[in-house]
Amino acid sequence: MSAPRRRIIRPPVAPPTPPAQPQRQLAKLRARLEKERAALGRWQTRFRRAFRTIDRLQRAISRLERRISQLEES
């Protein structure tokens, strides 16, 4: 045991991630959020238009059914 012990050589510790990376990720996420909100707005417009059309048609059908039943009874 007269030989000296070997020293363990480890790779240097990686430098911490630069602060720009989370900023880029935040910017990406914010851009995606805006895109999704715009898409939701378009779908809500379509949905509202379709819902009103269906409501109007159902009222017209119920009026016609009532009128037919009144004419059949008299």
Wavefront OBJ file of the C-alpha trace (Angstrom):
o trace
v 0.000 0.000 0.000
v 2.840 2.342 -0.684
v 1.131 3.685 -3.848
v -0.839 6.896 -3.357
v -4.606 6.757 -3.875
v -5.927 7.908 -7.171
v -7.990 11.054 -7.299
v -11.435 10.698 -8.903
v -11.821 13.154 -11.751
v -15.416 14.176 -12.251
v -16.729 16.279 -15.116
v -17.380 19.895 -14.170
v -20.877 20.759 -12.983
v -23.057 21.981 -15.828
v -23.732 25.699 -15.655
v -27.282 26.618 -14.616
v -29.752 27.047 -17.452
v -29.800 30.588 -18.761
v -32.775 32.671 -17.631
v -33.788 33.302 -21.259
v -35.098 29.736 -21.617
v -38.074 30.139 -19.216
v -38.832 33.491 -20.852
v -38.991 31.837 -24.280
v -41.244 29.141 -22.882
v -43.539 31.753 -21.319
v -43.709 33.666 -24.588
v -44.573 30.462 -26.465
v -47.279 29.556 -23.983
v -48.764 33.049 -24.080
v -48.864 32.977 -27.880
v -50.579 29.591 -27.789
v -53.079 30.889 -25.222
v -54.002 33.799 -27.497
v -54.393 31.417 -30.440
v -56.658 29.081 -28.443
v -58.756 31.999 -27.153
v -59.275 33.240 -30.713
v -60.342 29.760 -31.822
v -62.748 29.514 -28.888
v -64.243 32.879 -29.809
v -64.865 31.689 -33.367
v -66.498 28.491 -32.156
v -68.667 30.367 -29.669
v -69.898 32.623 -32.468
v -70.820 29.596 -34.574
v -72.429 27.879 -31.619
v -74.490 30.948 -30.716
v -75.670 31.319 -34.319
v -76.614 27.632 -34.519
v -78.351 27.707 -31.137
v -80.493 30.694 -32.126
v -81.398 29.050 -35.426
v -82.450 25.852 -33.651
v -84.453 27.842 -31.093
v -86.246 29.777 -33.844
v -87.042 26.592 -35.778
v -88.354 24.816 -32.668
v -90.671 27.744 -31.925
v -91.936 27.719 -35.520
v -92.570 23.962 -35.340
v -94.432 24.233 -32.039
v -96.590 27.076 -33.460
v -97.401 25.000 -36.535
v -98.239 21.915 -34.425
v -100.531 24.007 -32.199
v -102.273 25.510 -35.206
v -102.746 22.085 -36.823
v -104.187 20.654 -33.602
v -106.572 23.625 -33.264
v -107.773 23.169 -36.866
v -108.231 19.411 -36.373
v -110.352 19.963 -33.247
v -112.724 22.447 -34.869
l 1 2 3 4 5 6 7 8 9 10 11 12 13 14 15 16 17 18 19 20 21 22 23 24 25 26 27 28 29 30 31 32 33 34 35 36 37 38 39 40 41 42 43 44 45 46 47 48 49 50 51 52 53 54 55 56 57 58 59 60 61 62 63 64 65 66 67 68 69 70 71 72 73 74
